[in-house]
Amino acid sequence: MDAKFREVVPGIYLVHLPLPMKPTIVNVYLLDGGAEWGLIDTGMNSADSITTFTEVLAQVGCAPERLRKIICTHHHPDHFGTSKVYKDLTGAQLYLHPAEYARSQTFLPSDRPEEAVRFFLAHGIPLHKEVIQWFGQITDELGLPALATL
């Protein structure tokens, strides 16, 4: 996977992460704060996206443990889908607006075809009853602060 990113202004990197559908990329941002880094949005939970992201970290000189804040702009899977993976990789704090947390609980209707459900779950999209369990794991088991107002 060829990592695609560019420094848009000193210390702010635009990163294009691959998606397994159209559109084929999602933009996320790495912020170099000197001693620590931040990430705005995470991309979708796929092997290609995670590989691309870790390649970008290496290319910009950010060791995973220097990524300390992950800010997700909203609950859509291409912006929040890899949050748990990156939280586990880096130990960073994760932030999502409380209104987005509430929206995530009704993100998908209950009558999705089984193949769609399998696709969503495989790419980090919490569904139905799993939403409450998934967010509960993020806030409780991972020791995250309460969902923060941005």
N, C-alpha and C positions, 0 to 999 in steps of 0.2 A: 504494500500500500504506500503510495507516494503522499507524504504528509503535505498538506497545502495550508500555508499560513503566511501572514505578512504583518510587519510592524506598522500600524497605521499612524501612530505618533509614538514618540519615545516611551517605552514601557507598556504599551497597549498593543496586544497581538490579536488580530482577527484570525480565527481558526475555522476552516471549513471541514466539518465532519461528515462522513458519508451516511446516507440513509438507505434502508433496504427497499425504498419505494420512491415515487416522485412526490415532491421535488427530491433530487438525489443528494442534496447536501443541506446541512443546517449550520448556521453561523453561531459560534460561541466566542467568548473573549477571555484571554488570559491577561491579567494585570500584574505587572512587576512592581511590587511595593518595596523593593530592596531586600530586607530581611525575610519578608514573606510575600507570597503571591496569592492572588484571588482568581476565581473562575466564575464567569457569568454564563449560566446555562451549561448543560452537560451532554447534549446529544442523546441519541437513542441507544439503548443497550444492545449492541451488536459487537461481534468480534472485530469487524472492520473499523468501527468507530473507536473502540477501546484501543486497538493497535495504533490507529492514526493519532489519537490523543497522546498516548505514551511516547510515540515518536516525536511529536511536537514538543512535549516537555523536555525531552533529551536535547533536541535541536536548539531550544532557547536557553538551555542551561538551568532548568528548574528541576531539582530533585523532587520526587513526589512529596516527601515530608515537608517541603517548603511551601506547598499549597495549603493554606490555612483557612480560607473562606471559600465556600461554594454558595453562590447566590442564584437561585432559580427564579426566573421572571414569571413563570406560570407553570401550571400543572400538565401541560401537554407532553406526551412521551418523548418528543424530539427535543424538549428543553429540560426535562426532569428525569428522563428514563434511566440514566446511568448514575444518578445521584448516590445510590447505595454503593455501587461498585467503586466510585471515586472516593466516597467517604471512607470505605474500608482500605483503599489503596493509600490514602494520604493522611487520614486522621483529621481532616479539616472539619470545621463547623459548617453545617448546612442550614441555609435560610430559605424560607418560602413564606410568602405573605399568608396570613390566616384566611383571607378570603379565597385564595387559591386552594388552600387545604380543603375548605368547605366545598368548593366546586369539584374537586377531584373525586368526591364521594358520589357524585352523580354524573361523572364524565361519560359513561357509556350506557346505552339502554340495555335492558336485560335480555333482549331477543336477538343477540348477535349469533351468526352461524358458528358452529364449532371450530371450523378452520380459522375464522377471524379471532376467536378467543385464544386458540393456540398461538397464533402469530403475535397477538398483543402480549400475552404472558411471556413469550420467548424474548420479547424486546423490552421488558421492564415496564410494561403498562399495567398498573393495578386495575383489576376488574371486580365489580360487584362486591361481594363480601370480603374479597382479598384486600380491598382498599383500606378498610379499617385496620385489618391485621398488618398490612404493609406499612402504613403510616405509624401505627403503634410500635412496630419494630424499629422504625427510624427514630422515633422520639424517645422510646424507652430503652430498648436493648442496645442501641448505638450510643446512648448517653448524650444525645443532642440537646441543645437548649430548646425551650419552647419555640414553636414556630414564630419567627420574628417578623415584625412589621418593618418593611423596608423604607 
